[in-house]
Amino acid sequence: MSRTLVAIDARLTQSTQTGDRAYWDGLLAGLRELSDPSLDLSLYFNAEPPAEIRSGPWKIHVLPAKSARWWSLVQFPLAARRAGARVVHTQYTLSPLVRRGGVSTIHDVSFFVGPEWFRARDRILLQLSIPATVRRAARILTVSETSRREIEHFIPAARGKVRVGSNGLPTWFRVVPRESAQTQVAERLGLSGPYALTVGTRWPRKNMNLAIDAVAGLPAGSSLRLAITGKPGWGDERSDARTVATGYVDDDLMGALYAAAEVYLAPSRHEGFGIPLLEAWAADCPVICSSGGALPEVAGDAAVVMPGWESADWSAALAGLLADPAKMEAMRAAGRTRRNQFQWIDAARVAAQAYHDAAQVAAQDAAGEVGA
C-alpha cells in the first residue's frame, strides 16, 4: 500500500501557550489512537521532545534552531522536502517554500473579527501572512463551524479548503474530587470559601473585566470571590476586593481550581472554540459564557449563554444560578454529557482525511505542471 508521508511541525506540544499545546497534544493523541496505516507521519522539533511524545506511529526529527522564525520558514520546510514529504502541516503560517501539499491549522481569525483586540504589529502581521498561507495551502483545518464561516468570510480563497475537527479535553487535564480540590486550593493559593473561576491569558479579547465586574456587582451579602488564572497579557484590567489573581498555575492545580469553583465564567469577546468549557464540565463546574465567537456552538444546552455584555445582567444571571441548586445540578449533568461529545479521535480523522486530500491536490498540481 502506498503511504502518504506527512511532516508535522510539532513544536507546540512544548509550548507555554496552553491552548496551542492542548490542540497539538490532543491531535497527536488522536492520531496515535487512529493509527492510520496509510499515513507515514514524521514529527519535527527544534529541541528534544518529551518522552511521552516519542512513543507513537511516527518518526521523530530534531532540528536545532537558529531562530524560531528561521526554523519555521526555512529549516523545517527544507528538511521536509529532503525527506520526500508529500504533505506539510503547520499552525497558522505556512512557509512559501511549501509549494504543494500544505495544511495549516487556523484556530480563528479574531484578528479580522476584532482588530482592536490586537497590538498593531501583531494584527498587521497576521492580516498579511494568514491570507497568503490560505492561498498556498491545499487544506485548512479549524476547530469549529463558527471559525470555518469566519475564515471563509474574511479570506475568500479558503472556500472549499476548510475542514472542521473540534478540540477535545486536554490530555493532561486531571479530574480532582471536590473536597480534595478545595483542600489543595486553600493550601497552595490561600483561596478558601466560595469562588467563581475564569481562565485565560489576560488580554483585551478575553474580556476579564466583565467577569470582575459581574462578581463585584453581586449583592453585598454575597461571599463569592473571583479567581482569575492565567498569564499576564496586555491592556487594562481592573482590580476589586473580591478578585484573586493566581497567575499561571501548573496542570495538577488547574484541575483542582475548576473542581473547587462554584461556577466558571467565560466572558471572552471571541473564541474559535473555548477549551476551558470542556475543562469546567469535566470538573463538574457549571458554566456561564458569552456569545462571543464559537462559545454558543460549543456550549449547546450545557451552559448559560449570555446574549449581551452588560455586567449587571451577568451579575443577575450569576446570582440566580447560585440560588438555584437544582439548576446547578442539572447543568453539571448536561456538562458531563456535552463534554463527551468532543473527542480527539474525531479531530484526528478529519486531519487524516485532510492529509490524503492535500497529497492528492499536490499530485494533481504536479501533473498539471508536467503537462503544461
Buried (B, 14 or more C-beta within 10 A) or exposed (E): EEEBBBBBBBBBBBBEEBBBBBBBBBBBBBBBBBEBEEBBBBBBBBEEBEEEBEEBBBBBBEBEBEEEEEBBBBBBBEBBBEBEBBBBBBBBBBBEBBBBBBBBBBBBBBBBBBBEBBEEEEBEBBBEEBBBBBEBBBBBBBBBEBBBBBBBEBBEBBEEBBBBBBBBBBBBBBBBEBEEBBBBBBEBBEBEEEBBBBBBBBBBBBBBBBBBBBBBBBEEEBEBBBBBBBEEBEBEBEEBEBBBBBEEBEEEBBBBBBBBBBBBBBBBBBBBBBBBBBBBBBBBBBBBBBBBBBBBBBBBEBBBBBEEBBBEBBBBBBBEBBEEEEBBEEBBEBBEEBBEEBBBBBBBBBBBBBBBBBBBBBEEBBEEEEEE
